[in-house]
Amino acid sequence: MEALVPRPAREVAAGVVHVPGWLDLDAQAELVVACRGWARGPAGMRRVRLPGGGVMSVRTVCLGWHWEPYRYVRQVDGVPVKPFPGWLGDLGRRGLADAARLSPALTADPYAPDVALVNFYDADARMGLHQDRDERSVAPVVSLSVGDAGVFRLGNPLGRGRPWQDVVLESGDLLVFGGPNRLAFHGVTKVLPGTAPRGIGLDAGRLNLTLRVTGLP
Ligand SMILES: O=C(O)CCC(=O)C(=O)O
């Protein structure tokens, strides 16, 4: 469906590129099927427990490496992490190549993501402002969103305060962040229930995949 208000692909901040509708409906539906498979145990989707005792409201499953606050490990609950599939790396490379055309701060090659964090947000889930800083590599993060739209808050690399800007990520949208904003604080302030497109196999909730390069051996 064509948007009433045009959503052009654009560089939101230096090295941060938003490409609305990057995945077509078939590709979104395929990702939903893949995420359902990854969500199943063992090493399936769970809520991450934070060192302070809190529990994240999103549910997460990791591929390639398991992220636990604040490091990457190869096992989760004593079982190996699910593999990072080659096709997902190809998708990430294509995403970065398309984003790099819109940003002089991004370079496309070579890009070999080895971890994906697959997050599921129900209507009440949020993600507080944080940096993706447990990777040793400064390679860009490629983010894909499917299902209900979410309000993504892009802050700055210096702290959780302003300036920030809110970008609505809809189903099929690509967001890449790298360059001077690779360590920008970011989060998801809300999910917009009832906004998922029909026919992708996800009637409620939001999936987000971030592909990253750990830089770990
Ligand atoms: O859900 C999103 O769009 C962002 C996810 C995120 O910030 C993360 O996984 O670190």
The ligand as an SDF file (V2000), in Angstrom:
LIG
                    3D

 10  9  0  0  0  0  0  0  0  0999 V2000
   14.0780   -2.4740   17.6870 O   0  0  0  0  0  0  0  0  0  0  0  0
   14.8020   -1.6280   17.2000 C   0  0  0  0  0  0  0  0  0  0  0  0
   14.4850   -0.9650   16.2170 O   0  0  0  0  0  0  0  0  0  0  0  0
   16.1400   -1.3450   17.8410 C   0  0  0  0  0  0  0  0  0  0  0  0
   16.7570   -2.5560   18.4810 C   0  0  0  0  0  0  0  0  0  0  0  0
   17.9970   -2.2170   19.2310 C   0  0  0  0  0  0  0  0  0  0  0  0
   18.2440   -1.0920   19.5570 O   0  0  0  0  0  0  0  0  0  0  0  0
   18.9180   -3.2720   19.6200 C   0  0  0  0  0  0  0  0  0  0  0  0
   18.6560   -4.4570   19.3600 O   0  0  0  0  0  0  0  0  0  0  0  0
   19.9660   -2.9400   20.2190 O   0  0  0  0  0  0  0  0  0  0  0  0
  1  2  2  0
  2  3  1  0
  2  4  1  0
  4  5  1  0
  5  6  1  0
  6  7  2  0
  6  8  1  0
  8  9  2  0
  8 10  1  0
M  END
$$$$
